[in-house]
Structure formats: structure tokens, C-alpha cells
Amino acid sequence: MTVDDAVVRALDIGPESSADERTIDITTVGRRTGIPRRIEIWFHRVGGRWYLTGVPGPRGWYSNVLADPRLIVHLKYGVTADLPATAVPVDEPTRRRVITAVLDLQNRPEIAARVSERQQLDDWLAGSPLVEIVFDDEQLGAESPAQSTFRDHPEGKP
């Protein structure tokens, strides 16, 4: 397996993926300080695209990408890689679809055990940060045999 194959495999997460497989770090630029800020966060793959979200409420990482959408995605499960990317706002239908998929994870026993309180869809839709991750490396977004196996968009579109 080449590093490229390992990166593709690390990005091929889905509902069956473990918490470790979903865990990445991101580095954003502080909106007030201009200093790089690195945090650990889960990422999600819905419809063949990657997203960052979180529980409702203000989040520093979200404020940072609103001010400067450039970020680095640091893969750390199965492969170590630093992937330059851009955080892109999503439209309301995408927001509903992605947040619904993220909340559906709470029904999985391995995730439910880590969630102290069930989150409500309306709360998440109203107050959760959500951006799409668009990687600079166009090959990461291109359809490849490895990626097409894991596509989960109902219309089969990226």
C-alpha cells in the first residue's frame, strides 16, 4: 500500500467507522491572534464528501474558519498525513442531510455509550457549526475505484 492508498483508506469513513477512524486533528488560524490553533475533532463523510460539525454552541475552530477558511486536516489513524483544505459553508438541504446522518450515529451502541445525552435534531440544526472540507489535492475528491466502493450519496453524486 502506498501512502496515497493509505490516505484514501483513512478518508473512507462511514457509519460503521470507529471513533478512532473518525478522529483527526485540524489546524486553523486564530481569528484574533493569527496563531495556528490545533484541536482534535471528529470528521464525517456523508454523500462522498467530508464535513466538520459539533454540538450546538459557539466553537473556536468554527469562528476561525469563518474568518479564514484555510485549514490543515491531520490524519492520525492508520496513516499520518497533513492535508491542506478549505472549509466551505453548506446550504440548508445539505445541512439537514449531514446533521441527520451525524445524529444517526448516536444510535450505534459504540457511540451511544460515549454520548451522555441524546441530541435533538432541531437543536443541532439551529446551533451546530457545520462546514464541508474541500481538500486541495483534487485527487482526494475525484472518483476512484476505492472511493466509489464507499459512496453513500442517494443519487450517486459526489
Residue pairs with C-beta under 8 A, 6 or more apart in sequence:
1 9
3 79
3 81
4 139
5 146
6 78
6 79
6 81
7 75
7 79
7 81
7 83
7 140
8 140
8 144
8 146
8 147
9 78
9 79
9 146
10 21
10 75
10 77
10 78
10 79
10 81
11 45
11 50
11 75
11 140
12 45
12 146
12 147
12 149
12 150
13 21
13 22
13 43
13 44
13 45
14 45
14 150
14 152
15 101
15 104
15 105
15 108
15 152
18 110
19 42
19 110
19 111
19 114
20 77
21 77
21 78
22 42
22 43
22 44
23 40
23 41
23 42
23 76
23 77
24 40
24 41
24 42
24 43
24 73
24 74
24 75
24 76
24 77
25 38
25 39
25 40
25 41
25 73
25 74
25 76
26 38
26 39
26 41
26 52
26 61
26 71
26 72
26 73
26 74
27 36
27 37
27 38
27 71
27 72
27 74
28 36
28 37
28 39
28 61
28 64
28 65
28 68
28 70
28 71
29 35
29 36
29 37
29 64
29 67
29 68
29 70
30 36
30 37
30 60
30 64
31 63
31 64
31 66
31 67
31 68
37 60
37 61
37 64
38 74
39 60
39 61
41 52
41 54
41 61
43 50
43 51
43 52
43 73
43 133
44 50
44 51
44 52
44 53
44 98
44 101
44 102
45 51
45 150
45 152
46 97
46 98
46 101
46 102
46 152
46 153
47 97
47 98
47 151
47 152
47 153
47 154
47 157
47 158
48 147
48 150
48 151
48 152
48 153
48 157
48 158
49 132
49 133
49 158
50 132
50 133
50 135
51 90
51 98
51 102
51 130
51 131
51 132
51 133
52 61
52 87
52 129
52 130
52 131
52 133
53 98
53 99
53 102
53 124
53 128
53 129
53 130
53 131
54 61
54 62
54 128
54 129
55 119
55 124
55 128
56 119
56 123
56 124
56 126
56 127
56 128
57 127
59 129
61 129
62 129
62 131
65 71
65 87
65 131
69 86
69 87
69 88
69 131
70 84
70 85
70 86
70 87
71 84
71 85
71 86
71 87
71 133
72 82
72 83
72 84
72 85
73 82
73 83
73 85
73 133
73 135
74 80
74 81
74 82
74 83
75 81
75 82
75 83
83 135
83 136
83 137
83 140
84 135
84 136
84 137
85 133
85 134
85 135
85 136
86 133
86 134
86 136
87 131
87 132
87 133
87 134
88 131
88 132
88 133
88 134
89 131
89 132
90 98
90 130
90 131
90 132
94 132
95 125
95 130
96 125
98 130
99 121
99 124
99 125
99 128
99 130
100 121
102 124
103 119
103 121
103 124
105 111
106 112
106 115
106 118
106 119
134 141
135 141
141 158
143 158
151 158
